[in-house]
Amino acid sequence: MKLVQPATLPQALEILAGERGVVPMAGATDLLVHWPTRIAEHDKRYLDLSGLAELRGVRWTDGELQLGALATYWDVIADRQAARELPLLVQAGRPVGAIQIQTGGKWAGNIVNASPAADGVPVLMAYDATVVLQSVRGREDVPLPEFYRGYKQLHMTDDQLVVAIRIPRRSYTVQQFHKVGSRRAQAIAKVGLALTRSTAGWRVVAASMAPTIRRCPALERLLETGAALREPEALLPAIASDTSPIDDIRSSAEYRRRVMARVLLSALRA
Ligand SMILES: Cc1cc2nc3c(=O)[nH]c(=O)nc-3n(C[C@H](O)[C@H](O)[C@H](O)COP(=O)(O)OP(=O)(O)OC[C@H]3O[C@@H](n4cnc5c(N)ncnc54)[C@H](O)[C@@H]3O)c2cc1C
């Protein structure tokens, strides 16, 4: 493996600006999964982010929680304020792999890996998180739903790094995260759902239901009007309009739609 190890963020950004095809590497829990079979990947150059102190940590300000791009699941699981205020981060982080993955894998890596079945992204999206990108050209803040343009297509250029994730602090009356898999942990979601209600309104975010993690505007409208509980039969058409699940090795599209409706309904009744 050809590894470049910058000591500071400016150095890392200079390397990305000066050389095409350098791949950022954080915890490598996604990057190295296919290493034995993807031989072509071995010739690439990897930008090891682990020495960049600027990207570490979990920081609370009056208005938001800031996760550095090297913040791990474990950093958040261990943060008492997160458990109190933004508990979905803890609930979603807990079943990610086992402790080795939770202490190595980063929230930012989960975002950039862009799996439609990711567990970190749905809760971040339900909290209206913003991705902070930086390059030698400057900084850009991108709302998480806008970061995804299609399957593994991102609003990010090769010279940009994710440097932080910003999550606004609000008061919530509903915060729920559900992951349906073949077992509770160490499983890829067949259906994932993050649900929040705050002063900013309802957020419904679906995982494993489309080529990207996706907010569900038709469902959010049903919740805003109260129609979802009055007319539960309206859920399936709204899910059909918001999502585009596929049949694959883990489930059928029909199963995913029906399970999402049931999970949502039971979450609302609870
Ligand atoms: C055994 C196992 C179990 C797992 N279980 C789950 C699970 O239950 N749920 C789940 O969602 N995921 C799971 N994962 C996947 C993985 O742990 C997460 O997606 C993790 O968050 C990725 O973070 P990382 O730091 O390891 O990223 P890396 O592997 O280092 O990178 C992932 C991608 O992000 C890019 N990248 C990383 N950081 C940056 C940055 N700062 N700026 C720009 N690009 C960047 C890399 O170039 C790469 O494309 C599992 C993985 C393993 C190996």
The ligand as an SDF file (V2000), in Angstrom:
LIG
                    3D

 53 58  0  0  0  0  0  0  0  0999 V2000
  -17.2080   -5.7910   10.3170 C   0  0  0  0  0  0  0  0  0  0  0  0
  -17.8300   -4.4870    9.8680 C   0  0  0  0  0  0  0  0  0  0  0  0
  -19.1110   -4.1790   10.3060 C   0  0  0  0  0  0  0  0  0  0  0  0
  -19.7110   -3.0020    9.8980 C   0  0  0  0  0  0  0  0  0  0  0  0
  -20.9830   -2.7230   10.3350 N   0  0  0  0  0  0  0  0  0  0  0  0
  -21.5990   -1.6090    9.9270 C   0  0  0  0  0  0  0  0  0  0  0  0
  -22.9410   -1.3260   10.3510 C   0  0  0  0  0  0  0  0  0  0  0  0
  -23.5570   -2.0810   11.0980 O   0  0  0  0  0  0  0  0  0  0  0  0
  -23.5080   -0.1730    9.8950 N   0  0  0  0  0  0  0  0  0  0  0  0
  -22.8450    0.6920    9.0650 C   0  0  0  0  0  0  0  0  0  0  0  0
  -23.4140    1.7160    8.6940 O   0  0  0  0  0  0  0  0  0  0  0  0
  -21.5820    0.4520    8.6600 N   0  0  0  0  0  0  0  0  0  0  0  0
  -20.9550   -0.6620    9.0650 C   0  0  0  0  0  0  0  0  0  0  0  0
  -19.6750   -0.9230    8.6400 N   0  0  0  0  0  0  0  0  0  0  0  0
  -19.0480    0.0360    7.7060 C   0  0  0  0  0  0  0  0  0  0  0  0
  -18.0680    1.0760    8.2810 C   0  0  0  0  0  0  0  0  0  0  0  0
  -17.5820    0.7330    9.5510 O   0  0  0  0  0  0  0  0  0  0  0  0
  -18.5970    2.4730    8.2600 C   0  0  0  0  0  0  0  0  0  0  0  0
  -19.1220    2.8910    7.0360 O   0  0  0  0  0  0  0  0  0  0  0  0
  -17.4900    3.4840    8.7310 C   0  0  0  0  0  0  0  0  0  0  0  0
  -18.1850    4.5410    9.3030 O   0  0  0  0  0  0  0  0  0  0  0  0
  -16.5340    4.0340    7.6610 C   0  0  0  0  0  0  0  0  0  0  0  0
  -15.6130    4.9380    8.2800 O   0  0  0  0  0  0  0  0  0  0  0  0
  -14.0340    4.7930    8.1160 P   0  0  0  0  0  0  0  0  0  0  0  0
  -13.4090    5.8420    8.9160 O   0  0  0  0  0  0  0  0  0  0  0  0
  -13.5890    3.3980    8.3750 O   0  0  0  0  0  0  0  0  0  0  0  0
  -13.9240    5.1060    6.5360 O   0  0  0  0  0  0  0  0  0  0  0  0
  -12.8330    4.6080    5.4850 P   0  0  0  0  0  0  0  0  0  0  0  0
  -12.9820    3.1540    5.2230 O   0  0  0  0  0  0  0  0  0  0  0  0
  -11.4880    5.1050    5.8570 O   0  0  0  0  0  0  0  0  0  0  0  0
  -13.3360    5.4380    4.2190 O   0  0  0  0  0  0  0  0  0  0  0  0
  -14.6120    5.2030    3.6520 C   0  0  0  0  0  0  0  0  0  0  0  0
  -14.7740    6.1510    2.4430 C   0  0  0  0  0  0  0  0  0  0  0  0
  -14.8180    7.4900    2.8880 O   0  0  0  0  0  0  0  0  0  0  0  0
  -13.7390    8.2470    2.3250 C   0  0  0  0  0  0  0  0  0  0  0  0
  -13.3340    9.1590    3.3990 N   0  0  0  0  0  0  0  0  0  0  0  0
  -13.1140    8.8320    4.7110 C   0  0  0  0  0  0  0  0  0  0  0  0
  -12.9090    9.9470    5.4220 N   0  0  0  0  0  0  0  0  0  0  0  0
  -12.9770   10.9880    4.5620 C   0  0  0  0  0  0  0  0  0  0  0  0
  -12.8470   12.4030    4.7020 C   0  0  0  0  0  0  0  0  0  0  0  0
  -12.6430   12.9720    5.8910 N   0  0  0  0  0  0  0  0  0  0  0  0
  -12.9990   13.1750    3.5990 N   0  0  0  0  0  0  0  0  0  0  0  0
  -13.2380   12.6150    2.3960 C   0  0  0  0  0  0  0  0  0  0  0  0
  -13.3790   11.2920    2.1900 N   0  0  0  0  0  0  0  0  0  0  0  0
  -13.2480   10.4910    3.2660 C   0  0  0  0  0  0  0  0  0  0  0  0
  -12.7180    7.2300    1.8880 C   0  0  0  0  0  0  0  0  0  0  0  0
  -11.9280    7.6980    0.8140 O   0  0  0  0  0  0  0  0  0  0  0  0
  -13.6270    6.0790    1.4640 C   0  0  0  0  0  0  0  0  0  0  0  0
  -14.1430    6.3320    0.1770 O   0  0  0  0  0  0  0  0  0  0  0  0
  -19.0320   -2.0960    9.0330 C   0  0  0  0  0  0  0  0  0  0  0  0
  -17.7320   -2.4080    8.5950 C   0  0  0  0  0  0  0  0  0  0  0  0
  -17.1450   -3.5900    9.0040 C   0  0  0  0  0  0  0  0  0  0  0  0
  -15.7570   -3.9060    8.5270 C   0  0  0  0  0  0  0  0  0  0  0  0
  1  2  1  0
  2  3  1  0
  2 52  2  0
  3  4  2  0
  4  5  1  0
  4 50  1  0
  5  6  2  0
  6  7  1  0
  6 13  1  0
  7  8  2  0
  7  9  1  0
  9 10  1  0
 10 11  2  0
 10 12  1  0
 12 13  2  0
 13 14  1  0
 14 15  1  0
 14 50  1  0
 15 16  1  0
 16 17  1  0
 16 18  1  0
 18 19  1  0
 18 20  1  0
 20 21  1  0
 20 22  1  0
 22 23  1  0
 23 24  1  0
 24 25  2  0
 24 26  1  0
 24 27  1  0
 27 28  1  0
 28 29  2  0
 28 30  1  0
 28 31  1  0
 31 32  1  0
 32 33  1  0
 33 34  1  0
 33 48  1  0
 34 35  1  0
 35 36  1  0
 35 46  1  0
 36 37  1  0
 36 45  1  0
 37 38  2  0
 38 39  1  0
 39 40  1  0
 39 45  2  0
 40 41  1  0
 40 42  2  0
 42 43  1  0
 43 44  2  0
 44 45  1  0
 46 47  1  0
 46 48  1  0
 48 49  1  0
 50 51  2  0
 51 52  1  0
 52 53  1  0
M  END
$$$$
